[in-house]
Amino acid sequence: MSGAGRICMPNHLSSSDEAQLAQTIEMFEVITQSQPDDFQSLEILKEAYAKLGRESEAISTSKRIAQAYVRMGQLSSAILEYETILQGCPEDGDVQRALAEIETKAATLPEEIPIAEPPSEAAIPAPAREDAGGPARKIIDIDDGRRPMHKIFVEGKLISTSDFDACWPAPEPAIAPERVAEPFVQAMADKQIMPLEKSLRIVSERSKVAFLPLSLYDVDMDLARGFPAGPCRRWCVLPFDRMSKSLLVATANPFNQQAAKELAQATPMRLVWYLVPPRELIRLLGKVFR
């Protein structure tokens, strides 16, 4: 989503909506302070300030978004964000100076650096499986994040191939799951192959997906129950809040393109992913889909 959306006027909000927005601000201020280039979280933060009528904070956050774009080499996006601010504050000297600096910088750069995205790589071919009394058949290939995770942990010499295979979940897409699948990083922790804190840090760094302590967030349970239980249990993902046209989704495997595809079929909203502790995620999924 572009960072150039207008800073909207506050709507009439209920006390519960105001409390939820205040919590969103508190949580996402923490996230963006530790990850200042997380423009998706900054967008959510900006919109929360705007909905509460806190215009100065919304404008300040818009400037932080533009600065993040500049650091990432996305100068055209930064210009668009700054120009949006000038529509409402045409005399803002900081923005005018920032635009002048960008124009000077742009003249020396041949092209923009693309925004970092979680890798989307082809799935590793699925193994053949023996049916009872029949020949081997091939399971349908799915892009569940196995290949990028294998690249990070096995090719990166962090764990062995046998440990990876022992921990990687093997869900059946054609079968409705009765329970939540345990994520790969939790399986590694349970088998004492790698501490959870270390694996989550590595996944967050490599995927560029922000970490969020879900236990501190007021999850929108009604929103979550509006999504099909099958994909949420199978891939251990949970839509936990929405902000305008964005749906916030918790996961322990941000490389899972199949989970993104199945959730996208259930909503027109843009999916914004957050890495969360898997035990918290499993607990909440159990509460949502009893």
Secondary structure, 3 states (H helix, E strand, C coil): CCCCCCCCCCCCCCHHHHHHHHHHHHHHHHHHHHCCCCHHHHHHHHHHHHHCCCHHHHHHHHHHHHHHHHHCCCHHHHHHHHHHHHHHCCCCHHHHHHHHHHHHHHCCCCCCCCCCCCCCCCCCCCCEEECCCCCEEECCCCCCCHHHHHHHHCCCCCCCHHHHHHHCCCCCCCCCCCCCCCCHHHHHHHCCCCCHHHHHHHHHHHHCCCECCHHHCCCCHHHHHCCCHHHHHHHCEEEEEEECCEEEEEECCCCCHHHHHHHHCCCCCEEEEEECCHHHHHHHHHHHCC
